[in-house]
Structure formats: C-alpha cells, structure tokens
Amino acid sequence: MNIGSMSIMQNGIRGFQNAQSLINRSAADLAHLNVTRSSQTPEASEEADEVSAIRSPEESVAALKQGEIYARAGAKVISAGYDTIGTLLDIRV
C-alpha cells in the first residue's frame, strides 16, 4: 500500500539530513579556519586561502543558522507526515 504521507516523511527526513550535512560542513569550515589561522604564518595562510574553498567565518555562521532553519522545517514536515498517518489509521470503516 502506497501512502502519500510516507513520501512526505521521506522528504522531511531528506531535508533534515541535508540540514545536518550543511551544519557539519559549516562547523568543519569554522574549525579549520581556527586551526589554520593560529598555526600558519601570514604567507602560508594566504596561500591556503587561495587553494581551499573554505568560506569566511561570517558565511559559515550564516550557513549554520540556515542549517538550523532547514532542520526545523524538516522536523515539522516529518511531524506532519506522522500526524497524517495517524489520522489515516484512526479512520474506521
């Protein structure tokens, strides 16, 4: 039996997982910025910035907040899917 709310929950889970990935990547960028700035000379730091695609601290913090918003939205979609399934299962024929 294919229930439409199952695909809703799958989309919510996928959205939540994407949010986790964004948060993890942003946190790693922030951690990497902290390590490279404290352990490298200014010349080496400039070269590392040119080679890597690491975001600025401001962009990383903004991406963390964006990930939080995406995670909340995914959780609400999952919750709505569970409520829909519960409603469908409570119906008496």
N, C-alpha and C positions, 0 to 999 in steps of 0.2 A: 504494500500500500504506500503510495507516494503522497505524503502530506506536505502541503506548501509551506507550513511553518518550519519544517525541517531545513529547507533551503534558506529560510530566514535566519535560523540559528547558525547554519554553516557560514553564511555571510557575516554574521556577528562575530563568530569565532575567528574567521579570516581577518576581519578588521581589527580585532583585538590583538591577534598575532602580529599583524603589520605594525600596530602601535608599539608593541613590545620591541620589535626589531628597530624601529626608529629611536626609541628611548635608549636601547642598548648601544646603538651606533653613536648617538649623541653623547652619551656618558663616556664611551671609549674615546671619542674625539676630545672631550674636556680633560680626561685623564692623560691622554697623550700630549696635549698642549702643556699641561702642568709639568710633565716629565721632561719634555724636550726643551722647554724654556729654562728650567732650572739646571739642566745638566750639560747644555751646549754653550759654546762660545757664540757671540753675535754673528760671526760669519757662517758658522755651521748651521745656525738656526735659520738664517736667510735661505741657505741652500735647501734645507729640509722643507721650508715653506713652499719653495718653488716646485719641488718634486712631488710632494704629497698633495692630496686633495682634501686635507683636513679643513674643516670650517673654522671660522673665528669663534671666540668664546660667546659672542653675542648671538651668532647664528645657532650655535649648539644649544644654548639655553632656550632660545625660541623654539628649536626643534623638540626639546624636552617637553615644553609646555604644549606644543602641538600633539606630541605623542600622548600626553595625558588626556587631552580632549578627545583624541581618536579612541583611546581605551575606554573612556566613559561612554562614548557613543556606541562602541561595540558591545559593551556590557548591557546597555539599555536595549539594543537590538536582541541580544541573547535572552534577556528577561522577557521581552515582548513575545519571542518565539515560545518560551516555556509557558507563558500565560495562554497563548493561543492553543498550544497542545492540551493544556489543562482544560480549557473551555471545550475543545473538541471531544475530550474523553469524558467530560461530565454530562454530555448530552445523552438523554435516554430516549430510546426509540420505541 
